[in-house]
Amino acid sequence: MGIRFTGFGGQGVILMGIVLARAAALHDQPVGADGKVRRKNAIQTQSYGPSARGGHSKCDVKISTEKMHYPFVEIPDFLVIMSRPAYEKYIHDIKPETKIIIDPDLIGERHSGHLFRISATKSAEDLGTRIVANVVMLGAMREISNIVTYEAMEKAMLEIVPKATHYLNKSALSLGRKLAREAVHGAEDKD
């Protein structure tokens, strides 16, 4: 499974990938049909544009219960887009079944296919600060993909963010989960 997070520097795109990879590799231990725990492997790679803040930012995560021999995501199964330039750069690097999660308030463009609109930045502002927009989006992506458990994602996030921000980040993750549920039901109603 390949996941690509994209946006601009300063949005916390890299943090999203680090939290997801940590949740998968350290905290999500699914039990197979044979009753044995199946450990997940995770690989996280990142790239930045010409300037760290405001420039292009991308983070890819590969997750599998199998051994992985190639660290890069070429065509993602999930594409999370948090800026217009990222949309223009990565929207063509998809397959028909790629699920696309966008912040429509920052992108404005509508793409057909498996599209979920999550107003992460506006919702984060409603919580008091747009700095947790990435965590709102992370909660939404987790709910849409179901690639790791919510508990694993929350635990990984709380290990990384400063303790003073735990309540705010837990609220943002939970809000993303709620927004994703609404987006999924909205997509089902259109079918």
C-alpha positions as CSV (number, residue, x, y, z in Angstrom):
1,M,0.0,0.0,0.0
2,G,1.4,3.4,-1.0
3,I,0.4,6.7,0.5
4,R,1.6,10.1,-0.7
5,F,1.2,13.3,1.4
6,T,1.8,16.5,-0.5
7,G,1.6,20.2,0.2
8,F,4.0,23.1,0.9
9,G,6.7,23.4,3.5
10,G,5.3,24.4,6.9
11,Q,2.1,22.4,6.6
12,G,3.4,19.4,8.5
13,V,3.3,17.1,5.5
14,I,6.5,15.2,6.6
15,L,5.1,14.8,10.1
16,M,2.0,13.1,8.6
17,G,4.1,10.5,7.0
18,I,6.3,9.9,10.0
19,V,3.3,9.4,12.2
20,L,1.6,7.0,9.8
21,A,4.8,5.0,9.3
22,R,5.4,4.8,13.1
23,A,1.7,3.8,13.7
24,A,2.0,1.0,11.2
25,A,5.4,-0.4,12.1
26,L,5.3,0.0,15.9
27,H,1.7,0.1,17.1
28,D,-0.6,-1.8,14.6
29,Q,-0.4,-5.5,15.1
30,P,-3.2,-7.2,13.1
31,V,-4.0,-10.8,13.8
32,G,-4.3,-13.0,10.7
33,A,-6.8,-15.8,10.1
34,D,-4.3,-18.3,11.5
35,G,-4.3,-16.4,14.8
36,K,-0.8,-15.2,14.5
37,V,0.2,-11.5,14.8
38,R,1.2,-10.1,11.4
39,R,3.7,-7.3,11.8
40,K,3.5,-4.4,9.4
41,N,6.6,-3.0,7.7
42,A,6.7,0.7,6.8
43,I,9.1,2.8,4.8
44,Q,8.9,6.6,4.8
45,T,10.7,8.9,2.3
46,Q,10.4,12.6,1.9
47,S,11.5,15.4,-0.4
48,Y,11.4,19.2,-0.2
49,G,11.3,21.9,-2.8
50,P,13.8,24.7,-3.1
51,S,12.9,26.3,0.2
52,A,11.9,24.4,3.3
53,R,9.1,26.8,4.3
54,G,6.6,27.6,1.6
55,G,8.3,25.4,-1.1
56,H,7.1,22.0,-2.3
57,S,6.9,19.2,0.2
58,K,6.2,15.5,-0.3
59,C,6.2,12.5,1.9
60,D,5.6,8.9,0.8
61,V,4.8,5.9,3.0
62,K,4.8,2.3,2.0
63,I,3.1,-0.2,4.3
64,S,3.0,-4.0,3.9
65,T,2.9,-7.2,5.9
66,E,5.4,-8.5,3.3
67,K,9.1,-7.7,2.9
68,M,9.6,-4.6,0.7
69,H,12.5,-4.4,-1.6
70,Y,11.9,-0.9,-3.1
71,P,11.4,2.1,-0.9
72,F,9.6,4.5,-3.2
73,V,6.0,5.0,-4.0
74,E,5.6,5.4,-7.8
75,I,1.8,5.4,-8.1
76,P,0.0,5.9,-4.7
77,D,-3.1,4.0,-3.6
78,F,-3.9,7.1,-1.5
79,L,-3.0,10.7,-2.5
80,V,-3.4,13.5,0.2
81,I,-3.1,17.0,-1.3
82,M,-3.0,20.1,0.8
83,S,-2.0,22.8,-1.7
84,R,-2.8,24.0,-5.2
85,P,0.8,23.5,-6.5
86,A,0.9,20.0,-5.1
87,Y,-2.4,19.3,-6.8
88,E,-1.0,20.4,-10.2
89,K,2.2,18.5,-9.7
90,Y,0.8,15.1,-8.5
91,I,-2.8,14.7,-9.7
92,H,-1.6,13.0,-12.8
93,D,0.6,10.4,-11.0
94,I,-2.4,8.2,-10.1
95,K,-4.2,5.1,-11.2
96,P,-8.0,4.9,-11.7
97,E,-8.5,3.4,-8.2
98,T,-6.3,5.9,-6.3
99,K,-8.3,7.5,-3.5
100,I,-7.6,11.3,-3.5
101,I,-8.1,13.3,-0.4
102,I,-8.0,17.1,-0.8
103,D,-8.4,20.3,1.2
104,P,-10.9,22.0,-1.2
105,D,-10.4,25.4,0.5
106,L,-6.8,25.4,-0.6
107,I,-7.1,23.7,-3.9
108,G,-10.3,24.8,-5.5
109,E,-10.0,22.2,-8.3
110,R,-12.3,19.3,-8.6
111,H,-11.1,16.0,-9.9
112,S,-13.4,13.1,-10.8
113,G,-12.8,9.6,-9.4
114,H,-12.4,8.5,-5.8
115,L,-12.3,12.0,-4.3
116,F,-12.8,13.0,-0.7
117,R,-13.0,16.7,0.2
118,I,-11.8,17.4,3.8
119,S,-11.7,21.1,4.8
120,A,-8.8,20.4,7.1
121,T,-7.4,24.0,7.3
122,K,-10.8,25.6,7.9
123,S,-11.6,23.0,10.5
124,A,-8.3,23.5,12.3
125,E,-9.0,27.2,12.4
126,D,-12.3,26.3,14.1
127,L,-10.2,24.5,16.8
128,G,-8.2,27.7,17.3
129,T,-5.1,27.2,15.1
130,R,-4.5,26.2,11.5
131,I,-1.2,24.5,12.6
132,V,-3.1,21.3,13.3
133,A,-4.6,21.1,9.8
134,N,-2.2,18.3,9.0
135,V,-3.5,16.3,12.0
136,V,-7.1,16.8,10.9
137,M,-6.1,15.5,7.4
138,L,-4.2,12.6,9.0
139,G,-7.3,11.6,11.0
140,A,-9.4,11.8,7.8
141,M,-6.9,9.8,5.8
142,R,-6.8,7.1,8.5
143,E,-10.6,6.8,8.5
144,I,-10.8,6.6,4.7
145,S,-8.0,4.2,4.3
146,N,-8.4,2.1,7.5
147,I,-4.7,1.2,6.9
148,V,-3.9,1.3,10.7
149,T,-6.2,1.4,13.7
150,Y,-7.2,4.7,15.1
151,E,-5.6,3.8,18.4
152,A,-2.3,3.1,16.7
153,M,-2.4,6.4,14.9
154,E,-3.2,8.3,18.0
155,K,-0.5,6.6,20.0
156,A,2.2,7.3,17.3
157,M,1.1,10.9,17.1
158,L,1.2,11.5,20.8
159,E,4.8,10.1,20.9
160,I,5.9,12.7,18.4
161,V,4.1,16.0,19.2
162,P,5.0,18.1,22.2
163,K,3.1,17.0,25.4
164,A,1.7,20.5,25.8
165,T,-0.2,20.0,22.5
166,H,-1.6,16.6,23.2
167,Y,-5.2,17.7,23.8
168,L,-5.3,19.9,20.7
169,N,-3.8,17.2,18.5
170,K,-6.2,14.5,19.9
171,S,-9.1,16.9,19.1
172,A,-7.7,17.5,15.6
173,L,-7.3,13.8,14.9
174,S,-10.8,13.1,16.1
175,L,-12.2,15.9,14.0
176,G,-10.5,14.5,10.9
177,R,-12.1,11.1,11.6
178,K,-15.6,12.8,11.9
179,L,-15.1,14.8,8.7
180,A,-14.0,11.7,6.8
181,R,-17.1,9.8,7.9
182,E,-19.2,12.7,6.6
183,A,-17.2,12.7,3.3
184,V,-17.6,9.0,2.8
185,H,-21.3,9.1,3.4
186,G,-21.5,12.1,0.9
187,A,-19.7,10.1,-1.7
188,E,-22.0,7.1,-1.2
189,D,-25.0,9.3,-1.5
190,K,-23.8,10.4,-5.0
191,D,-23.4,6.9,-6.3
